[in-house]
Amino acid sequence: MKIFENIVNHKINNITGEELMKYAEPFKLDINKSQAEKIAKYLRSKKVNIFNDQERVILIKEIAKVAGPETAKEVNKLFVLFTKDK
């Protein structure tokens, strides 16, 4: 499943704010354009591996600073969906 992990991480590490807004809608993540841009910028700058629990925890804490704890919690749920069957 390493190839799946690489694909998911690549997408997350190269996402734009616009793409993030598009993906947030079907999952009912409540983020605005400014938050999406800040989150995407952070994701592009850190090259996070969401399959690594420690890295994901740090990422979620940073998202909470930008978008609030509730949004970070929802984003974490989404990441867990992606990573649970690794």
VENNORRA-V445470 format. One record per helix or strand. SS is the DSSP state (~ for helix, > for strand). FROM is the first residue (numbers start at 1). TO is the last residue. If there is no record, write none. Layout:
SS:FROM:TO / SS:FROM:TO
This chain:
~:2:13 / ~:17:26 / ~:33:46 / ~:53:67 / ~:69:83
